[in-house]
Amino acid sequence: MAMRADEIESMIKEAFPDASIAIDDLRGDGDHYAATIVSSAFAGKSRVQQHQLVYKALKGKMGNELHALALTTSAPPAS
């Protein structure tokens, strides 16, 4: 069963309340998404660590209900 973009966004927002999140349905099938996430939680972390945090926020749905998610993650620019 596919996930809706708003479900994905909600789960990510729960883990990263300060996040700016943009999710695109790449094929219109509810199964292939791209997400851009900017959160202070990613500061000082490698890209792999950032992606691992997102996968953890998705609570095991990646690879099950959520088939494909291309991630672009970053911390906000330092002020």
N, CA, C and O of each residue as an XYZ file, in Angstrom:
316
protein
N       0.837     -1.185      0.000
C       0.000      0.000      0.000
C       0.885      1.252      0.000
O       1.834      1.350      0.778
N       0.570      2.183     -0.860
C       1.346      3.409     -1.007
C       1.071      4.390      0.135
O       0.047      4.300      0.813
N       1.996      5.323      0.333
C       1.827      6.382      1.328
C       1.519      7.685      0.613
O       1.981      7.920     -0.504
N       0.744      8.518      1.260
C       0.470      9.854      0.726
C       1.578     10.815      1.152
O       2.209     10.629      2.191
N       1.802     11.830      0.346
C       2.842     12.828      0.631
C       2.609     13.495      1.986
O       3.564     13.757      2.716
N       1.351     13.772      2.327
C       1.083     14.437      3.606
C       1.404     13.536      4.793
O       1.761     14.036      5.860
N       1.284     12.223      4.632
C       1.674     11.285      5.698
C       3.185     11.321      5.909
O       3.666     11.345      7.042
N       3.917     11.324      4.809
C       5.381     11.381      4.888
C       5.803     12.678      5.566
O       6.636     12.674      6.473
N       5.223     13.782      5.121
C       5.564     15.083      5.694
C       5.253     15.135      7.179
O       6.041     15.674      7.956
N       4.130     14.589      7.581
C       3.732     14.589      8.990
C       4.730     13.823      9.851
O       5.098     14.277     10.934
N       5.163     12.674      9.375
C       6.123     11.863     10.139
C       7.468     12.581     10.261
O       8.102     12.546     11.316
N       7.892     13.221      9.192
C       9.160     13.947      9.222
C       9.033     15.164     10.136
O       9.943     15.449     10.916
N       7.919     15.877     10.048
C       7.698     17.066     10.873
C       7.647     16.708     12.353
O       8.083     17.489     13.199
N       7.116     15.534     12.664
C       7.065     15.079     14.061
C       8.480     14.916     14.622
O       8.737     15.264     15.775
N       9.386     14.392     13.812
C      10.764     14.181     14.258
C      11.606     15.460     14.208
O      12.528     15.639     15.003
N      11.273     16.345     13.261
C      12.044     17.578     13.056
C      11.075     18.764     12.989
O      10.771     19.249     11.899
N      10.588     19.234     14.146
C       9.558     20.283     14.157
C       9.963     21.569     13.442
O       9.100     22.296     12.948
N      11.264     21.861     13.379
C      11.716     23.103     12.748
C      11.932     22.952     11.241
O      12.308     23.913     10.569
N      11.700     21.766     10.715
C      12.059     21.462      9.325
C      11.217     22.210      8.305
O      10.022     22.447      8.484
N      11.900     22.569      7.229
C      11.242     23.025      6.015
C      11.228     21.800      5.105
O      12.279     21.223      4.828
N      10.055     21.402      4.641
C       9.909     20.141      3.913
C       9.164     20.380      2.603
O       8.114     21.022      2.578
N       9.724     19.854      1.523
C       9.034     19.861      0.230
C       9.052     18.433     -0.297
O      10.112     17.813     -0.388
N       7.881     17.913     -0.643
C       7.774     16.541     -1.136
C       7.110     16.550     -2.503
O       6.057     17.158     -2.694
N       7.740     15.867     -3.449
C       7.204     15.747     -4.803
C       6.928     14.285     -5.120
O       7.763     13.417     -4.866
N       5.754     14.021     -5.677
C       5.401     12.685     -6.159
C       5.967     12.582     -7.573
O       5.432     13.185     -8.503
N       7.034     11.828     -7.733
C       7.784     11.808     -8.983
C       7.036     11.180    -10.151
O       7.239     11.583    -11.296
N       6.183     10.209     -9.886
C       5.484      9.502    -10.954
C       3.968      9.629    -10.884
O       3.253      9.127    -11.751
N       3.489     10.295     -9.857
C       2.047     10.422     -9.697
C       1.391      9.142     -9.220
O       0.171      8.997     -9.293
N       2.212      8.202     -8.724
C       1.677      6.905     -8.303
C       1.626      6.727     -6.790
O       1.200      5.680     -6.303
N       2.064      7.758     -6.032
C       2.069      7.647     -4.581
C       3.080      6.649     -4.063
O       2.980      6.200     -2.921
N       4.047      6.299     -4.880
C       5.022      5.278     -4.506
C       6.470      5.720     -4.703
O       7.391      5.090     -4.183
N       6.667      6.799     -5.450
C       8.017      7.295     -5.755
C       8.057      8.791     -5.473
O       7.459      9.589     -6.196
N       8.770      9.159     -4.413
C       8.807     10.546     -3.970
C      10.238     11.073     -3.937
O      11.208     10.317     -3.879
N      10.328     12.403     -3.975
C      11.571     13.117     -3.688
C      11.246     14.095     -2.569
O      10.220     14.772     -2.617
N      12.105     14.174     -1.570
C      11.885     15.081     -0.448
C      13.120     15.944     -0.232
O      14.251     15.458     -0.246
N      12.877     17.223     -0.035
C      13.931     18.158      0.346
C      13.608     18.605      1.758
O      12.523     19.122      2.025
N      14.563     18.401      2.664
C      14.334     18.681      4.085
C      15.488     19.525      4.608
O      16.654     19.159      4.466
N      15.153     20.649      5.208
C      16.150     21.519      5.833
C      15.801     21.596      7.311
O      14.703     22.017      7.676
N      16.747     21.185      8.170
C      16.497     21.182      9.612
C      17.800     21.427     10.364
O      18.868     20.980      9.945
N      17.696     22.135     11.465
C      18.873     22.367     12.308
C      19.388     21.058     12.909
O      20.540     20.993     13.339
N      18.558     20.022     12.947
C      18.971     18.716     13.474
C      20.087     18.097     12.624
O      20.798     17.206     13.087
N      20.238     18.568     11.387
C      21.253     18.016     10.493
C      22.610     18.704     10.623
O      23.584     18.262     10.015
N      22.686     19.767     11.399
C      23.940     20.515     11.545
C      25.047     19.615     12.083
O      24.865     18.908     13.074
N      26.190     19.653     11.416
C      27.355     18.887     11.863
C      27.293     17.404     11.545
O      28.184     16.652     11.941
N      26.271     16.973     10.848
C      26.134     15.546     10.514
C      26.455     15.323      9.038
O      26.221     16.190      8.196
N      26.992     14.148      8.747
C      27.275     13.793      7.356
C      25.951     13.558      6.626
O      24.906     13.397      7.257
N      26.004     13.540      5.319
C      24.807     13.289      4.507
C      24.204     11.929      4.880
O      22.985     11.806      4.991
N      25.039     10.919      5.072
C      24.549      9.590      5.448
C      23.833      9.651      6.798
O      22.759      9.071      6.954
N      24.414     10.343      7.766
C      23.776     10.463      9.077
C      22.442     11.205      8.980
O      21.479     10.844      9.656
N      22.387     12.239      8.141
C      21.144     12.984      7.943
C      20.061     12.071      7.383
O      18.925     12.078      7.857
N      20.416     11.291      6.378
C      19.446     10.386      5.755
C      19.000      9.300      6.734
O      17.833      8.907      6.740
N      19.918      8.821      7.552
C      19.556      7.824      8.557
C      18.533      8.393      9.545
O      17.620      7.685      9.971
N      18.685      9.666      9.908
C      17.719     10.303     10.807
C      16.331     10.367     10.165
O      15.320     10.154     10.835
N      16.292     10.660      8.871
C      15.009     10.713      8.165
C      14.383      9.316      8.117
O      13.190      9.163      8.379
N      15.178      8.301      7.784
C      14.648      6.932      7.738
C      14.095      6.518      9.103
O      13.058      5.861      9.192
N      14.804      6.914     10.168
C      14.331      6.609     11.519
C      12.991      7.294     11.780
O      12.104      6.711     12.404
N      12.845      8.528     11.303
C      11.592      9.270     11.484
C      10.433      8.589     10.762
O       9.278      8.741     11.160
N      10.736      7.842      9.705
C       9.699      7.163      8.933
C       9.273      5.830      9.559
O       8.413      5.134      9.020
N       9.869      5.487     10.681
C       9.437      4.370     11.535
C       9.221      3.055     10.784
O       8.187      2.407     10.943
N      10.199      2.665      9.970
C      10.135      1.369      9.308
C       9.274      1.320      8.063
O       9.121      0.255      7.465
N       8.712      2.437      7.660
C       7.851      2.442      6.473
C       8.663      2.442      5.174
O       8.159      2.035      4.127
N       9.920      2.900      5.241
C      10.774      2.916      4.048
C      11.035      1.478      3.620
O      11.483      0.654      4.417
N      10.751      1.187      2.353
C      10.933     -0.162      1.834
C       9.684     -1.021      1.979
O       9.611     -2.114      1.417
N       8.716     -0.538      2.718
C       7.440     -1.246      2.880
C       6.346     -0.420      2.212
O       6.156     -0.506      0.999
N       5.630      0.376      2.993
C       4.599      1.235      2.414
C       5.190      2.287      1.485
O       4.560      2.696      0.510
N       6.401      2.715      1.797
C       7.082      3.733      1.001
C       8.168      3.067      0.184
O       9.199      2.660      0.718
N       7.936      2.959     -1.102
C       8.833      2.210     -1.980
C      10.126      2.966     -2.279
O      11.211      2.405     -2.132
N      10.027      4.237     -2.697
C      11.215      4.995     -3.100
C      11.114      6.433     -2.623
O      10.098      7.100     -2.816
N      12.193      6.901     -1.994
C      12.250      8.277     -1.518
C      13.650      8.816     -1.767
O      14.607      8.409     -1.108
N      13.762      9.728     -2.714
C      15.037     10.400     -2.987
C      15.140     11.573     -2.014
O      14.252     12.423     -1.957
N      16.224     11.609     -1.256
C      16.376     12.635     -0.225
C      17.424     13.676     -0.582
O      18.498     13.364     -1.099
N      17.076     14.918     -0.291
C      18.031     16.024     -0.279
C      17.882     16.648      1.091
O      16.822     17.180      1.422
N      18.940     16.587      1.895
C      18.879     17.092      3.263
C      19.987     18.111      3.489
O      21.051     18.041      2.873
N      19.720     19.060      4.384
C      20.748     20.033      4.755
C      20.329     20.747      6.024
O      19.165     20.714      6.422
N      21.301     21.394      6.654
C      21.035     22.264      7.779
C      20.839     23.674      7.221
O      21.372     23.992      6.159
N      20.088     24.516      7.917
C      19.930     25.887      7.450
C      21.273     26.605      7.494
O      22.151     26.222      8.267
N      21.445     27.634      6.682
C      22.699     28.374      6.708
C      22.922     28.989      8.086
O      21.978     29.417      8.751
N      24.176     29.024      8.499
C      24.515     29.632      9.792
C      24.271     31.138      9.715
O      24.538     31.780      8.699
N      23.762     31.678     10.808
C      23.509     33.133     10.799
C      24.613     33.900     11.472
O      24.553     35.128     11.549
